[in-house]
Amino acid sequence: MVKVVAMYGHPEDKQAFDAHYFDKHIPLTEKIPGLKEVKVSKYDKDPMGNPSRYYIICEMYYDNMDELKSGLSSDEGRASAKDAMSLSGKSVTFMVGEDADG
Amino acid sequence: MVKVVAMYGHPEDKQAFDAHYFDKHIPLTEKIPGLKEVKVSKYDKDPMGNPSRYYIICEMYYDNMDELKSGLSSDEGRASAKDAMSLSGKSVTFMVGEDADG
């Protein structure tokens, strides 16, 4: 399994962000062909109590790199990416990776 | 379940980093009382082929926030944190969060 990770900075309006994110963005994302699993985690603070670097991290799993690339370049993948940018402007960071053994 | 996430920037010497990280740091971390699960993922590129923002993300799960705080402030937690800093200096970012529903 490989994954695309999207990391979102803290939005100014968390309630509006969450409504858009969970009610529109995630359903849009789940339409991407080849996407096997979506995991969302939320962050508020760092261990010292300061604001966390990111607000939401979303992990999107695919069987392999070919499936991942096909998914991202599909119409549904482009629609999801466009919506992610509209959600957060420049404050979303994407990475491609995989879970390590063990 | 709640988690501490550690995000490491790309090291100059990945082979040396990996040896330290997987052979010393993870075993040290796994001694932390209350720690239930450790998940490590590795990143190289972003979807455009540029270098990824982070190299490794480690998720450390605890049953609840009290267990997490106790774990981090334990001797083993402090030893793990000290080792993480020695691994990467200022290029490690910690956050506290939890998996969202669904």
N, CA and C atoms of all chains as a GROMACS GRO file, in nm:
protein
  612
    1MET      N    1   0.084  -0.120   0.000
    1MET     CA    2   0.000   0.000   0.000
    1MET      C    3   0.088   0.126   0.000
    2VAL      N    4   0.047   0.221  -0.081
    2VAL     CA    5   0.112   0.351  -0.082
    2VAL      C    6   0.005   0.455  -0.049
    3LYS      N    7   0.049   0.575  -0.018
    3LYS     CA    8  -0.053   0.673   0.020
    3LYS      C    9  -0.014   0.814  -0.021
    4VAL      N   10  -0.116   0.894  -0.039
    4VAL     CA   11  -0.101   1.038  -0.051
    4VAL      C   12  -0.146   1.097   0.082
    5VAL      N   13  -0.067   1.187   0.134
    5VAL     CA   14  -0.102   1.252   0.259
    5VAL      C   15  -0.125   1.400   0.230
    6ALA      N   16  -0.236   1.452   0.280
    6ALA     CA   17  -0.266   1.596   0.269
    6ALA      C   18  -0.264   1.654   0.410
    7MET      N   19  -0.185   1.760   0.429
    7MET     CA   20  -0.172   1.822   0.560
    7MET      C   21  -0.223   1.965   0.552
    8TYR      N   22  -0.326   1.995   0.632
    8TYR     CA   23  -0.391   2.125   0.628
    8TYR      C   24  -0.353   2.208   0.750
    9GLY      N   25  -0.318   2.333   0.726
    9GLY     CA   26  -0.293   2.426   0.837
    9GLY      C   27  -0.424   2.462   0.906
   10HIS      N   28  -0.414   2.528   1.019
   10HIS     CA   29  -0.533   2.568   1.094
   10HIS      C   30  -0.613   2.673   1.016
   11PRO      N   31  -0.741   2.646   0.991
   11PRO     CA   32  -0.824   2.746   0.923
   11PRO      C   33  -0.867   2.855   1.020
   12GLU      N   34  -0.905   2.969   0.964
   12GLU     CA   35  -0.954   3.077   1.052
   12GLU      C   36  -1.089   3.039   1.113
   13ASP      N   37  -1.173   2.977   1.032
   13ASP     CA   38  -1.307   2.939   1.079
   13ASP      C   39  -1.315   2.785   1.077
   14LYS      N   40  -1.291   2.725   1.192
   14LYS     CA   41  -1.286   2.578   1.197
   14LYS      C   42  -1.421   2.513   1.170
   15GLN      N   43  -1.527   2.579   1.215
   15GLN     CA   44  -1.660   2.522   1.195
   15GLN      C   45  -1.694   2.517   1.046
   16ALA      N   46  -1.664   2.626   0.975
   16ALA     CA   47  -1.691   2.630   0.831
   16ALA      C   48  -1.600   2.532   0.757
   17PHE      N   49  -1.474   2.526   0.801
   17PHE     CA   50  -1.380   2.433   0.739
   17PHE      C   51  -1.429   2.289   0.756
   18ASP      N   52  -1.466   2.254   0.878
   18ASP     CA   53  -1.510   2.116   0.905
   18ASP      C   54  -1.634   2.080   0.823
   19ALA      N   55  -1.727   2.174   0.813
   19ALA     CA   56  -1.849   2.147   0.737
   19ALA      C   57  -1.813   2.118   0.591
   20HIS      N   58  -1.730   2.201   0.533
   20HIS     CA   59  -1.687   2.180   0.395
   20HIS      C   60  -1.606   2.051   0.384
   21TYR      N   61  -1.515   2.033   0.477
   21TYR     CA   62  -1.422   1.919   0.468
   21TYR      C   63  -1.495   1.785   0.479
   22PHE      N   64  -1.574   1.770   0.583
   22PHE     CA   65  -1.635   1.639   0.609
   22PHE      C   66  -1.761   1.615   0.525
   23ASP      N   67  -1.834   1.723   0.492
   23ASP     CA   68  -1.961   1.704   0.420
   23ASP      C   69  -1.944   1.710   0.269
   24LYS      N   70  -1.842   1.780   0.222
   24LYS     CA   71  -1.825   1.792   0.076
   24LYS      C   72  -1.693   1.729   0.030
   25HIS      N   73  -1.584   1.766   0.096
   25HIS     CA   74  -1.453   1.724   0.043
   25HIS      C   75  -1.430   1.574   0.054
   26ILE      N   76  -1.460   1.517   0.169
   26ILE     CA   77  -1.435   1.373   0.186
   26ILE      C   78  -1.524   1.290   0.092
   27PRO      N   79  -1.654   1.319   0.080
   27PRO     CA   80  -1.734   1.244  -0.018
   27PRO      C   81  -1.681   1.257  -0.161
   28LEU      N   82  -1.632   1.376  -0.196
   28LEU     CA   83  -1.574   1.397  -0.330
   28LEU      C   84  -1.448   1.311  -0.346
   29THR      N   85  -1.367   1.308  -0.243
   29THR     CA   86  -1.242   1.232  -0.245
   29THR      C   87  -1.269   1.082  -0.257
   30GLU      N   88  -1.373   1.037  -0.187
   30GLU     CA   89  -1.402   0.894  -0.186
   30GLU      C   90  -1.447   0.840  -0.322
   31LYS      N   91  -1.474   0.932  -0.415
   31LYS     CA   92  -1.511   0.888  -0.551
   31LYS      C   93  -1.389   0.857  -0.638
   32ILE      N   94  -1.268   0.887  -0.589
   32ILE     CA   95  -1.149   0.868  -0.674
   32ILE      C   96  -1.128   0.719  -0.703
   33PRO      N   97  -1.115   0.683  -0.830
   33PRO     CA   98  -1.096   0.542  -0.866
   33PRO      C   99  -0.965   0.487  -0.807
   34GLY      N  100  -0.972   0.367  -0.751
   34GLY     CA  101  -0.853   0.303  -0.696
   34GLY      C  102  -0.824   0.338  -0.552
   35LEU      N  103  -0.892   0.439  -0.500
   35LEU     CA  104  -0.869   0.477  -0.360
   35LEU      C  105  -0.927   0.370  -0.268
   36LYS      N  106  -0.842   0.314  -0.180
   36LYS     CA  107  -0.883   0.201  -0.098
   36LYS      C  108  -0.927   0.238   0.042
   37GLU      N  109  -0.865   0.341   0.097
   37GLU     CA  110  -0.897   0.376   0.235
   37GLU      C  111  -0.860   0.522   0.260
   38VAL      N  112  -0.939   0.588   0.342
   38VAL     CA  113  -0.913   0.728   0.379
   38VAL      C  114  -0.911   0.737   0.531
   39LYS      N  115  -0.803   0.793   0.584
   39LYS     CA  116  -0.793   0.812   0.730
   39LYS      C  117  -0.769   0.960   0.758
   40VAL      N  118  -0.853   1.016   0.844
   40VAL     CA  119  -0.841   1.157   0.878
   40VAL      C  120  -0.805   1.170   1.026
   41SER      N  121  -0.709   1.253   1.057
   41SER     CA  122  -0.677   1.280   1.198
   41SER      C  123  -0.672   1.431   1.220
   42LYS      N  124  -0.708   1.471   1.342
   42LYS     CA  125  -0.715   1.614   1.376
   42LYS      C  126  -0.618   1.648   1.489
   43TYR      N  127  -0.564   1.768   1.480
   43TYR     CA  128  -0.462   1.814   1.575
   43TYR      C  129  -0.497   1.953   1.623
   44ASP      N  130  -0.462   1.979   1.747
   44ASP     CA  131  -0.489   2.110   1.804
   44ASP      C  132  -0.360   2.170   1.860
   45LYS      N  133  -0.290   2.091   1.942
   45LYS     CA  134  -0.172   2.142   2.013
   45LYS      C  135  -0.050   2.056   1.983
   46ASP      N  136   0.067   2.109   2.018
   46ASP     CA  137   0.185   2.024   2.027
   46ASP      C  138   0.197   1.977   2.173
   47PRO      N  139   0.294   1.892   2.205
   47PRO     CA  140   0.299   1.840   2.343
   47PRO      C  141   0.326   1.946   2.450
   48MET      N  142   0.375   2.064   2.408
   48MET     CA  143   0.400   2.173   2.504
   48MET      C  144   0.278   2.263   2.521
   49GLY      N  145   0.172   2.235   2.446
   49GLY     CA  146   0.050   2.315   2.458
   49GLY      C  147   0.042   2.429   2.358
   50ASN      N  148   0.143   2.442   2.271
   50ASN     CA  149   0.138   2.543   2.165
   50ASN      C  150   0.053   2.492   2.048
   51PRO      N  151   0.007   2.583   1.961
   51PRO     CA  152  -0.073   2.537   1.847
   51PRO      C  153   0.005   2.437   1.761
   52SER      N  154  -0.064   2.334   1.717
   52SER     CA  155   0.002   2.233   1.633
   52SER      C  156   0.033   2.291   1.495
   53ARG      N  157   0.133   2.235   1.430
   53ARG     CA  158   0.172   2.282   1.297
   53ARG      C  159   0.057   2.264   1.198
   54TYR      N  160  -0.015   2.153   1.209
   54TYR     CA  161  -0.126   2.126   1.117
   54TYR      C  162  -0.255   2.105   1.196
   55TYR      N  163  -0.367   2.118   1.123
   55TYR     CA  164  -0.499   2.100   1.183
   55TYR      C  165  -0.556   1.963   1.148
   56ILE      N  166  -0.543   1.927   1.020
   56ILE     CA  167  -0.593   1.797   0.974
   56ILE      C  168  -0.488   1.730   0.886
   57ILE      N  169  -0.470   1.600   0.906
   57ILE     CA  170  -0.391   1.520   0.813
   57ILE      C  171  -0.483   1.412   0.757
   58CYS      N  172  -0.485   1.401   0.627
   58CYS     CA  173  -0.567   1.298   0.561
   58CYS      C  174  -0.474   1.204   0.486
   59GLU      N  175  -0.487   1.073   0.513
   59GLU     CA  176  -0.407   0.971   0.445
   59GLU      C  177  -0.498   0.896   0.348
   60MET      N  178  -0.456   0.891   0.222
   60MET     CA  179  -0.536   0.826   0.118
   60MET      C  180  -0.456   0.711   0.058
   61TYR      N  181  -0.504   0.589   0.084
   61TYR     CA  182  -0.431   0.468   0.047
   61TYR      C  183  -0.471   0.411  -0.088
   62TYR      N  184  -0.368   0.367  -0.161
   62TYR     CA  185  -0.387   0.296  -0.288
   62TYR      C  186  -0.304   0.167  -0.285
   63ASP      N  187  -0.340   0.072  -0.370
   63ASP     CA  188  -0.268  -0.056  -0.373
   63ASP      C  189  -0.123  -0.041  -0.414
   64ASN      N  190  -0.097   0.047  -0.508
   64ASN     CA  191   0.039   0.064  -0.558
   64ASN      C  192   0.052   0.201  -0.625
   65MET      N  193   0.174   0.233  -0.667
   65MET     CA  194   0.203   0.366  -0.718
   65MET      C  195   0.130   0.394  -0.850
   66ASP      N  196   0.112   0.292  -0.932
   66ASP     CA  197   0.038   0.312  -1.057
   66ASP      C  198  -0.107   0.351  -1.029
   67GLU      N  199  -0.168   0.281  -0.934
   67GLU     CA  200  -0.307   0.312  -0.897
   67GLU      C  201  -0.317   0.454  -0.839
   68LEU      N  202  -0.218   0.488  -0.759
   68LEU     CA  203  -0.215   0.622  -0.698
   68LEU      C  204  -0.208   0.729  -0.807
   69LYS      N  205  -0.117   0.711  -0.899
   69LYS     CA  206  -0.102   0.812  -1.006
   69LYS      C  207  -0.226   0.820  -1.093
   70SER      N  208  -0.284   0.704  -1.124
   70SER     CA  209  -0.408   0.704  -1.203
   70SER      C  210  -0.520   0.775  -1.128
   71GLY      N  211  -0.527   0.748  -0.999
   71GLY     CA  212  -0.631   0.812  -0.917
   71GLY      C  213  -0.616   0.962  -0.915
   72LEU      N  214  -0.493   1.010  -0.892
   72LEU     CA  215  -0.472   1.154  -0.884
   72LEU      C  216  -0.500   1.225  -1.016
   73SER      N  217  -0.472   1.155  -1.126
   73SER     CA  218  -0.489   1.221  -1.257
   73SER      C  219  -0.628   1.198  -1.317
   74SER      N  220  -0.712   1.123  -1.247
   74SER     CA  221  -0.849   1.102  -1.295
   74SER      C  222  -0.930   1.229  -1.276
   75ASP      N  223  -1.046   1.237  -1.342
   75ASP     CA  224  -1.135   1.353  -1.324
   75ASP      C  225  -1.171   1.370  -1.177
   76GLU      N  226  -1.198   1.257  -1.110
   76GLU     CA  227  -1.237   1.263  -0.970
   76GLU      C  228  -1.120   1.310  -0.882
   77GLY      N  229  -0.999   1.266  -0.918
   77GLY     CA  230  -0.880   1.309  -0.844
   77GLY      C  231  -0.855   1.458  -0.859
   78ARG      N  232  -0.872   1.506  -0.981
   78ARG     CA  233  -0.854   1.650  -1.006
   78ARG      C  234  -0.961   1.732  -0.935
   79ALA      N  235  -1.083   1.681  -0.933
   79ALA     CA  236  -1.192   1.752  -0.864
   79ALA      C  237  -1.163   1.760  -0.714
   80SER      N  238  -1.112   1.650  -0.658
   80SER     CA  239  -1.079   1.649  -0.515
   80SER      C  240  -0.964   1.746  -0.486
   81ALA      N  241  -0.861   1.745  -0.571
   81ALA     CA  242  -0.746   1.834  -0.550
   81ALA      C  243  -0.788   1.980  -0.559
   82LYS      N  244  -0.873   2.010  -0.657
   82LYS     CA  245  -0.922   2.147  -0.674
   82LYS      C  246  -1.002   2.191  -0.551
   83ASP      N  247  -1.084   2.099  -0.502
   83ASP     CA  248  -1.163   2.132  -0.383
   83ASP      C  249  -1.072   2.151  -0.261
   84ALA      N  250  -0.966   2.069  -0.251
   84ALA     CA  251  -0.871   2.084  -0.139
   84ALA      C  252  -0.808   2.222  -0.141
   85MET      N  253  -0.771   2.268  -0.260
   85MET     CA  254  -0.710   2.400  -0.271
   85MET      C  255  -0.811   2.510  -0.236
   86SER      N  256  -0.938   2.490  -0.275
   86SER     CA  257  -1.039   2.592  -0.246
   86SER      C  258  -1.068   2.597  -0.096
   87LEU      N  259  -1.047   2.482  -0.029
   87LEU     CA  260  -1.066   2.474   0.115
   87LEU      C  261  -0.964   2.559   0.189
   88SER      N  262  -0.842   2.555   0.140
   88SER     CA  263  -0.732   2.600   0.226
   88SER      C  264  -0.629   2.686   0.155
   89GLY      N  265  -0.650   2.714   0.027
   89GLY     CA  266  -0.550   2.795  -0.042
   89GLY      C  267  -0.413   2.732  -0.036
   90LYS      N  268  -0.313   2.810   0.008
   90LYS     CA  269  -0.177   2.759   0.007
   90LYS      C  270  -0.144   2.677   0.130
   91SER      N  271  -0.238   2.661   0.222
   91SER     CA  272  -0.200   2.596   0.347
   91SER      C  273  -0.220   2.445   0.346
   92VAL      N  274  -0.229   2.386   0.227
   92VAL     CA  275  -0.233   2.239   0.222
   92VAL      C  276  -0.104   2.188   0.158
   93THR      N  277  -0.045   2.088   0.221
   93THR     CA  278   0.080   2.028   0.175
   93THR      C  279   0.053   1.881   0.144
   94PHE      N  280   0.092   1.839   0.024
   94PHE     CA  281   0.072   1.700  -0.016
   94PHE      C  282   0.206   1.625  -0.018
   95MET      N  283   0.202   1.498   0.021
   95MET     CA  284   0.321   1.412   0.011
   95MET      C  285   0.277   1.273  -0.034
   96VAL      N  286   0.369   1.202  -0.096
   96VAL     CA  287   0.346   1.062  -0.136
   96VAL      C  288   0.442   0.975  -0.055
   97GLY      N  289   0.390   0.867   0.002
   97GLY     CA  290   0.478   0.781   0.082
   97GLY      C  291   0.418   0.645   0.105
   98GLU      N  292   0.477   0.574   0.200
   98GLU     CA  293   0.422   0.444   0.236
   98GLU      C  294   0.454   0.411   0.380
   99ASP      N  295   0.372   0.322   0.437
   99ASP     CA  296   0.395   0.279   0.574
   99ASP      C  297   0.521   0.192   0.578
  100ALA      N  298   0.604   0.215   0.679
  100ALA     CA  299   0.724   0.134   0.696
  100ALA      C  300   0.686   0.001   0.761
  101ASP      N  301   0.771  -0.098   0.746
  101ASP     CA  302   0.745  -0.228   0.808
  101ASP      C  303   0.746  -0.216   0.959
  102GLY      N  304   0.671  -0.307   1.022
  102GLY     CA  305   0.682  -0.321   1.167
  102GLY      C  306   0.591  -0.227   1.241
  103MET      N  307  -0.870   0.651   2.125
  103MET     CA  308  -0.725   0.655   2.109
  103MET      C  309  -0.679   0.796   2.071
  104VAL      N  310  -0.573   0.839   2.133
  104VAL     CA  311  -0.509   0.967   2.097
  104VAL      C  312  -0.366   0.935   2.054
  105LYS      N  313  -0.303   1.031   1.990
  105LYS     CA  314  -0.168   1.001   1.944
  105LYS      C  315  -0.077   1.124   1.948
  106VAL      N  316   0.050   1.094   1.958
  106VAL     CA  317   0.155   1.193   1.936
  106VAL      C  318   0.213   1.163   1.800
  107VAL      N  319   0.229   1.265   1.720
  107VAL     CA  320   0.287   1.249   1.588
  107VAL      C  321   0.420   1.324   1.586
  108ALA      N  322   0.524   1.256   1.538
  108ALA     CA  323   0.655   1.320   1.520
  108ALA      C  324   0.685   1.324   1.371
  109MET      N  325   0.717   1.442   1.320
  109MET     CA  326   0.742   1.460   1.176
  109MET      C  327   0.887   1.504   1.158
  110TYR      N  328   0.964   1.425   1.086
  110TYR     CA  329   1.106   1.452   1.067
  110TYR      C  330   1.134   1.502   0.927
  111GLY      N  331   1.211   1.608   0.917
  111GLY     CA  332   1.257   1.656   0.788
  111GLY      C  333   1.358   1.560   0.727
  112HIS      N  334   1.391   1.582   0.602
  112HIS     CA  335   1.488   1.494   0.534
  112HIS      C  336   1.627   1.511   0.593
  113PRO      N  337   1.688   1.400   0.637
  113PRO     CA  338   1.824   1.408   0.690
  113PRO      C  339   1.925   1.417   0.576
  114GLU      N  340   2.043   1.466   0.608
  114GLU     CA  341   2.148   1.471   0.504
  114GLU      C  342   2.193   1.330   0.469
  115ASP      N  343   2.208   1.247   0.570
  115ASP     CA  344   2.254   1.110   0.549
  115ASP      C  345   2.141   1.014   0.586
  116LYS      N  346   2.065   0.972   0.484
  116LYS     CA  347   1.946   0.890   0.513
  116LYS      C  348   1.982   0.752   0.568
  117GLN      N  349   2.093   0.697   0.520
  117GLN     CA  350   2.133   0.565   0.568
  117GLN      C  351   2.167   0.570   0.718
  118ALA      N  352   2.242   0.670   0.758
  118ALA     CA  353   2.278   0.685   0.900
  118ALA      C  354   2.153   0.716   0.983
  119PHE      N  355   2.066   0.801   0.929
  119PHE     CA  356   1.943   0.834   1.000
  119PHE      C  357   1.859   0.708   1.021
  120ASP      N  358   1.839   0.631   0.914
  120ASP     CA  359   1.756   0.511   0.923
  120ASP      C  360   1.813   0.411   1.025
  121ALA      N  361   1.945   0.395   1.024
  121ALA     CA  362   2.007   0.300   1.117
  121ALA      C  363   1.979   0.344   1.261
  122HIS      N  364   1.999   0.471   1.289
  122HIS     CA  365   1.972   0.524   1.423
  122HIS      C  366   1.822   0.514   1.454
  123TYR      N  367   1.742   0.554   1.356
  123TYR     CA  368   1.598   0.562   1.381
  123TYR      C  369   1.536   0.424   1.409
  124PHE      N  370   1.562   0.331   1.319
  124PHE     CA  371   1.494   0.201   1.332
  124PHE      C  372   1.562   0.106   1.432
  125ASP      N  373   1.695   0.120   1.447
  125ASP     CA  374   1.766   0.026   1.536
  125ASP      C  375   1.777   0.076   1.679
  126LYS      N  376   1.775   0.207   1.697
  126LYS     CA  377   1.788   0.261   1.833
  126LYS      C  378   1.664   0.338   1.878
  127HIS      N  379   1.616   0.429   1.794
  127HIS     CA  380   1.510   0.518   1.840
  127HIS      C  381   1.377   0.446   1.861
  128ILE      N  382   1.338   0.364   1.765
  128ILE     CA  383   1.210   0.295   1.779
  128ILE      C  384   1.209   0.199   1.899
  129PRO      N  385   1.314   0.117   1.917
  129PRO     CA  386   1.315   0.032   2.038
  129PRO      C  387   1.309   0.113   2.167
  130LEU      N  388   1.375   0.229   2.170
  130LEU     CA  389   1.372   0.316   2.287
  130LEU      C  390   1.229   0.368   2.309
  131THR      N  391   1.165   0.406   2.200
  131THR     CA  392   1.029   0.460   2.206
  131THR      C  393   0.930   0.354   2.254
  132GLU      N  394   0.951   0.231   2.208
  132GLU     CA  395   0.855   0.124   2.243
  132GLU      C  396   0.857   0.089   2.391
  133LYS      N  397   0.954   0.142   2.465
  133LYS     CA  398   0.958   0.118   2.610
  133LYS      C  399   0.868   0.215   2.688
  134ILE      N  400   0.814   0.314   2.621
  134ILE     CA  401   0.734   0.416   2.693
  134ILE      C  402   0.608   0.352   2.751
  135PRO      N  403   0.586   0.369   2.882
  135PRO     CA  404   0.468   0.310   2.946
  135PRO      C  405   0.338   0.366   2.886
  136GLY      N  406   0.243   0.278   2.860
  136GLY     CA  407   0.113   0.322   2.809
  136GLY      C  408   0.106   0.333   2.658
  137LEU      N  409   0.221   0.326   2.592
  137LEU     CA  410   0.221   0.336   2.445
  137LEU      C  411   0.162   0.207   2.386
  138LYS      N  412   0.057   0.220   2.306
  138LYS     CA  413  -0.015   0.105   2.257
  138LYS      C  414   0.026   0.060   2.117
  139GLU      N  415   0.063   0.156   2.034
  139GLU     CA  416   0.094   0.122   1.895
  139GLU      C  417   0.183   0.231   1.835
  140VAL      N  418   0.275   0.188   1.748
  140VAL     CA  419   0.364   0.282   1.680
  140VAL      C  420   0.353   0.256   1.529
  141LYS      N  421   0.325   0.360   1.452
  141LYS     CA  422   0.317   0.347   1.306
  141LYS      C  423   0.415   0.445   1.244
  142VAL      N  424   0.500   0.394   1.158
  142VAL     CA  425   0.600   0.478   1.092
  142VAL      C  426   0.571   0.480   0.942
  143SER      N  427   0.573   0.598   0.882
  143SER     CA  428   0.560   0.607   0.737
  143SER      C  429   0.673   0.693   0.681
  144LYS      N  430   0.712   0.662   0.558
  144LYS     CA  431   0.824   0.732   0.494
  144LYS      C  432   0.778   0.803   0.367
  145TYR      N  433   0.839   0.917   0.342
  145TYR     CA  434   0.801   1.002   0.228
  145TYR      C  435   0.926   1.046   0.154
  146ASP      N  436   0.912   1.060   0.025
  146ASP     CA  437   1.024   1.104  -0.056
  146ASP      C  438   0.985   1.227  -0.139
  147LYS      N  439   0.873   1.217  -0.207
  147LYS     CA  440   0.830   1.322  -0.300
  147LYS      C  441   0.691   1.374  -0.266
  148ASP      N  442   0.658   1.488  -0.326
  148ASP     CA  443   0.518   1.529  -0.328
  148ASP      C  444   0.458   1.478  -0.460
  149PRO      N  445   0.327   1.496  -0.482
  149PRO     CA  446   0.268   1.439  -0.605
  149PRO      C  447   0.323   1.498  -0.735
  150MET      N  448   0.390   1.615  -0.726
  150MET     CA  449   0.447   1.676  -0.845
  150MET      C  450   0.591   1.628  -0.868
  151GLY      N  451   0.644   1.546  -0.778
  151GLY     CA  452   0.780   1.496  -0.794
  151GLY      C  453   0.885   1.580  -0.722
  152ASN      N  454   0.841   1.684  -0.653
  152ASN     CA  455   0.935   1.764  -0.573
  152ASN      C  456   0.961   1.694  -0.439
  153PRO      N  457   1.070   1.731  -0.371
  153PRO     CA  458   1.097   1.667  -0.241
  153PRO      C  459   0.981   1.688  -0.144
  154SER      N  460   0.948   1.585  -0.069
  154SER     CA  461   0.838   1.597   0.027
  154SER      C  462   0.879   1.685   0.145
  155ARG      N  463   0.781   1.744   0.208
  155ARG     CA  464   0.807   1.832   0.321
  155ARG      C  465   0.876   1.756   0.435
  156TYR      N  466   0.832   1.631   0.457
  156TYR     CA  467   0.889   1.548   0.565
  156TYR      C  468   0.943   1.418   0.508
  157TYR      N  469   1.029   1.356   0.587
  157TYR     CA  470   1.090   1.228   0.549
  157TYR      C  471   1.022   1.112   0.620
  158ILE      N  472   1.001   1.128   0.749
  158ILE     CA  473   0.936   1.024   0.828
  158ILE      C  474   0.829   1.087   0.916
  159ILE      N  475   0.715   1.019   0.924
  159ILE     CA  476   0.613   1.054   1.024
  159ILE      C  477   0.592   0.933   1.112
  160CYS      N  478   0.598   0.953   1.241
  160CYS     CA  479   0.576   0.846   1.337
  160CYS      C  480   0.454   0.880   1.421
  161GLU      N  481   0.358   0.786   1.425
  161GLU     CA  482   0.237   0.804   1.505
  161GLU      C  483   0.244   0.713   1.626
  162MET      N  484   0.229   0.769   1.744
  162MET     CA  485   0.238   0.692   1.869
  162MET      C  486   0.106   0.701   1.944
  163TYR      N  487   0.036   0.587   1.952
  163TYR     CA  488  -0.100   0.583   2.005
  163TYR      C  489  -0.104   0.549   2.154
  164TYR      N  490  -0.195   0.618   2.223
  164TYR     CA  491  -0.223   0.592   2.364
  164TYR      C  492  -0.376   0.580   2.380
  165ASP      N  493  -0.418   0.515   2.490
  165ASP     CA  494  -0.561   0.498   2.512
  165ASP      C  495  -0.634   0.629   2.534
  166ASN      N  496  -0.570   0.721   2.603
  166ASN     CA  497  -0.636   0.848   2.632
  166ASN      C  498  -0.530   0.954   2.664
  167MET      N  499  -0.576   1.078   2.683
  167MET     CA  500  -0.483   1.189   2.700
  167MET      C  501  -0.402   1.178   2.829
  168ASP      N  502  -0.462   1.122   2.934
  168ASP     CA  503  -0.386   1.104   3.059
  168ASP      C  504  -0.270   1.007   3.039
  169GLU      N  505  -0.297   0.898   2.968
  169GLU     CA  506  -0.191   0.800   2.941
  169GLU      C  507  -0.082   0.862   2.854
  170LEU      N  508  -0.125   0.940   2.758
  170LEU     CA  509  -0.029   1.006   2.669
  170LEU      C  510   0.063   1.100   2.749
  171LYS      N  511   0.002   1.181   2.833
  171LYS     CA  512   0.083   1.276   2.912
  171LYS      C  513   0.176   1.203   3.007
  172SER      N  514   0.125   1.097   3.070
  172SER     CA  515   0.210   1.018   3.161
  172SER      C  516   0.325   0.956   3.085
  173GLY      N  517   0.294   0.905   2.965
  173GLY     CA  518   0.398   0.842   2.884
  173GLY      C  519   0.507   0.941   2.846
  174LEU      N  520   0.467   1.059   2.801
  174LEU     CA  521   0.565   1.158   2.757
  174LEU      C  522   0.652   1.208   2.872
  175SER      N  523   0.592   1.214   2.991
  175SER     CA  524   0.668   1.268   3.104
  175SER      C  525   0.742   1.160   3.182
  176SER      N  526   0.727   1.035   3.142
  176SER     CA  527   0.801   0.926   3.207
  176SER      C  528   0.949   0.932   3.170
  177ASP      N  529   1.033   0.861   3.246
  177ASP     CA  530   1.176   0.856   3.212
  177ASP      C  531   1.196   0.805   3.070
  178GLU      N  532   1.117   0.702   3.033
  178GLU     CA  533   1.131   0.645   2.899
  178GLU      C  534   1.085   0.744   2.791
  179GLY      N  535   0.980   0.819   2.822
  179GLY     CA  536   0.932   0.920   2.727
  179GLY      C  537   1.035   1.030   2.706
  180ARG      N  538   1.097   1.072   2.816
  180ARG     CA  539   1.200   1.177   2.806
  180ARG      C  540   1.322   1.125   2.731
  181ALA      N  541   1.358   1.000   2.754
  181ALA     CA  542   1.472   0.942   2.683
  181ALA      C  543   1.445   0.936   2.533
  182SER      N  544   1.321   0.898   2.497
  182SER     CA  545   1.284   0.891   2.356
  182SER      C  546   1.285   1.030   2.293
  183ALA      N  547   1.230   1.129   2.363
  183ALA     CA  548   1.226   1.267   2.310
  183ALA      C  549   1.368   1.321   2.293
  184LYS      N  550   1.454   1.293   2.390
  184LYS     CA  551   1.593   1.340   2.382
  184LYS      C  552   1.662   1.276   2.262
  185ASP      N  553   1.636   1.147   2.244
  185ASP     CA  554   1.697   1.078   2.130
  185ASP      C  555   1.643   1.133   1.997
  186ALA      N  556   1.513   1.166   1.994
  186ALA     CA  557   1.455   1.223   1.871
  186ALA      C  558   1.523   1.354   1.836
  187MET      N  559   1.550   1.436   1.939
  187MET     CA  560   1.616   1.564   1.914
  187MET      C  561   1.760   1.541   1.866
  188SER      N  562   1.826   1.440   1.920
  188SER     CA  563   1.964   1.413   1.880
  188SER      C  564   1.969   1.360   1.736
  189LEU      N  565   1.860   1.295   1.696
  189LEU     CA  566   1.849   1.244   1.560
  189LEU      C  567   1.844   1.357   1.458
  190SER      N  568   1.771   1.460   1.495
  190SER     CA  569   1.730   1.553   1.391
  190SER      C  570   1.740   1.700   1.428
  191GLY      N  571   1.789   1.728   1.548
  191GLY     CA  572   1.798   1.868   1.588
  191GLY      C  573   1.664   1.937   1.578
  192LYS      N  574   1.659   2.048   1.510
  192LYS     CA  575   1.535   2.126   1.507
  192LYS      C  576   1.437   2.079   1.401
  193SER      N  577   1.474   1.975   1.326
  193SER     CA  578   1.386   1.940   1.214
  193SER      C  579   1.281   1.836   1.252
  194VAL      N  580   1.252   1.820   1.382
  194VAL     CA  581   1.141   1.733   1.419
  194VAL      C  582   1.029   1.818   1.478
  195THR      N  583   0.908   1.789   1.432
  195THR     CA  584   0.789   1.862   1.476
  195THR      C  585   0.694   1.763   1.542
  196PHE      N  586   0.650   1.794   1.663
  196PHE     CA  587   0.558   1.707   1.735
  196PHE      C  588   0.418   1.768   1.739
  197MET      N  589   0.318   1.682   1.730
  197MET     CA  590   0.179   1.727   1.746
  197MET      C  591   0.102   1.622   1.825
  198VAL      N  592  -0.004   1.666   1.892
  198VAL     CA  593  -0.093   1.575   1.963
  198VAL      C  594  -0.229   1.581   1.895
  199GLY      N  595  -0.288   1.463   1.869
  199GLY     CA  596  -0.416   1.464   1.800
  199GLY      C  597  -0.488   1.332   1.815
  200GLU      N  598  -0.591   1.316   1.733
  200GLU     CA  599  -0.664   1.190   1.734
  200GLU      C  600  -0.725   1.163   1.599
  201ASP      N  601  -0.750   1.035   1.573
  201ASP     CA  602  -0.812   0.997   1.448
  201ASP      C  603  -0.957   1.042   1.450
  202ALA      N  604  -1.002   1.098   1.338
  202ALA     CA  605  -1.142   1.139   1.327
  202ALA      C  606  -1.229   1.017   1.298
  203ASP      N  607  -1.358   1.030   1.325
  203ASP     CA  608  -1.450   0.918   1.296
  203ASP      C  609  -1.456   0.890   1.147
  204GLY      N  610  -1.486   0.767   1.116
  204GLY     CA  611  -1.514   0.734   0.977
  204GLY      C  612  -1.390   0.692   0.901
   0.00000   0.00000   0.00000
